[in-house]
């Protein structure tokens, strides 16, 4: 599955647009309060990476359900609610069928 933020793929031709697909993941931060800010930010960074990866995996699965072999025009939105220790990621793009030119 080819994933890209661009609206086209060099050396490939889009044969069919399958529709908009998305993937969403929410994670509660696995952190304890600490006075070490470096540890705090490292924990947030790790949580963001995990949630983003889960959202991309769901995006791929949803694209496969409509028989797409690529997703173009991907946008990633990450929301952090530090007061609730929540991190949410939404990944959206257009599922397409592409062939090599």
Backbone torsions as a table, in degrees:
resi	resn	phi	psi	omega
1	UNK	NA	122.1	179.2
2	UNK	-92.6	129.4	-179.9
3	UNK	-121.9	133.2	-179.6
4	UNK	-151.0	150.3	176.2
5	UNK	-84.1	-13.5	179.6
6	UNK	-81.2	164.9	-178.5
7	UNK	-89.1	-1.6	177.2
8	UNK	-148.1	168.7	179.5
9	UNK	-124.8	122.9	-178.4
10	UNK	-57.8	136.0	179.9
11	UNK	70.6	11.1	176.1
12	UNK	-126.4	151.0	177.6
13	UNK	-115.4	131.2	176.1
14	UNK	-77.5	121.0	-178.5
15	UNK	-93.4	-33.1	-176.7
16	UNK	-155.0	136.3	174.4
17	UNK	-93.0	123.4	-175.2
18	UNK	-95.1	-19.3	179.7
19	UNK	126.0	175.6	-179.3
20	UNK	-81.3	134.8	176.3
21	UNK	-127.0	155.9	178.9
22	UNK	-147.0	166.3	174.8
23	UNK	-141.6	136.0	-178.7
24	UNK	-132.2	140.4	176.6
25	UNK	-143.4	142.4	177.9
26	UNK	-129.1	138.5	-177.5
27	UNK	-138.1	137.1	172.3
28	UNK	-84.8	128.5	-179.7
29	UNK	-58.3	130.0	177.7
30	UNK	-93.0	74.6	-175.3
31	UNK	-138.0	151.0	170.8
32	UNK	-110.2	155.5	178.5
33	UNK	-64.1	137.3	-179.4
34	UNK	-145.6	152.8	176.0
35	UNK	-90.1	-5.8	178.8
36	UNK	-88.3	101.0	-176.1
37	UNK	-65.2	-30.5	178.5
38	UNK	-62.7	-43.2	177.2
39	UNK	-64.7	-40.8	-179.7
40	UNK	-60.6	-50.2	-179.3
41	UNK	-67.9	-35.1	176.4
42	UNK	-63.6	-39.5	178.2
43	UNK	-64.9	-41.7	177.6
44	UNK	-64.4	-44.8	179.8
45	UNK	-59.3	-43.0	178.8
46	UNK	-64.5	-42.3	178.9
47	UNK	-63.7	-41.3	178.5
48	UNK	-61.2	-45.1	-180.0
49	UNK	-60.5	-43.4	-179.8
50	UNK	-64.1	-46.0	-178.0
51	UNK	-66.3	-41.1	179.2
52	UNK	-63.0	-42.0	178.7
53	UNK	-63.1	-41.0	177.7
54	UNK	-63.3	-41.0	179.2
55	UNK	-65.7	-40.5	177.4
56	UNK	-64.7	-38.6	178.6
57	UNK	-63.2	-41.7	178.5
58	UNK	-66.5	-38.3	176.4
59	UNK	-58.7	-47.5	179.3
60	UNK	-59.8	-44.9	179.6
61	UNK	-61.2	-41.6	179.5
62	UNK	-68.2	-33.9	176.6
63	UNK	-68.7	-39.3	178.0
64	UNK	-63.9	-33.4	179.6
65	UNK	-62.6	-28.0	178.9
66	UNK	-101.9	17.5	176.7
67	UNK	61.0	37.9	175.9
68	UNK	-93.4	153.1	175.3
69	UNK	-116.3	7.3	176.9
70	UNK	-159.1	158.6	172.8
71	UNK	-131.2	123.6	-178.4
72	UNK	-112.0	164.1	176.4
73	UNK	64.1	34.9	-176.1
74	UNK	-69.7	135.8	173.1
75	UNK	-123.9	139.6	-179.3
76	UNK	-117.0	129.5	177.1
77	UNK	-123.4	124.1	179.8
78	UNK	-120.3	129.4	179.7
79	UNK	-120.5	131.8	179.5
80	UNK	-119.4	124.7	174.6
81	UNK	-114.7	89.1	-173.7
82	UNK	-64.4	-29.3	-179.9
83	UNK	-68.2	-25.3	179.8
84	UNK	-108.5	0.7	-178.1
85	UNK	57.2	39.8	179.7
86	UNK	-112.8	141.4	172.6
87	UNK	-129.3	127.2	179.5
88	UNK	-124.0	140.4	176.8
89	UNK	-129.8	133.5	175.0
90	UNK	-124.6	129.5	179.2
91	UNK	-120.7	124.8	-175.9
92	UNK	-131.3	142.3	177.4
93	UNK	-163.7	-178.2	179.0
94	UNK	-104.0	120.5	178.4
95	UNK	-77.3	133.6	-178.2
96	UNK	-140.4	162.6	169.1
97	UNK	-107.2	126.6	-178.8
98	UNK	-123.5	154.7	173.2
99	UNK	-133.9	152.6	178.0
100	UNK	-69.5	137.1	178.8
101	UNK	-76.5	NA	NA
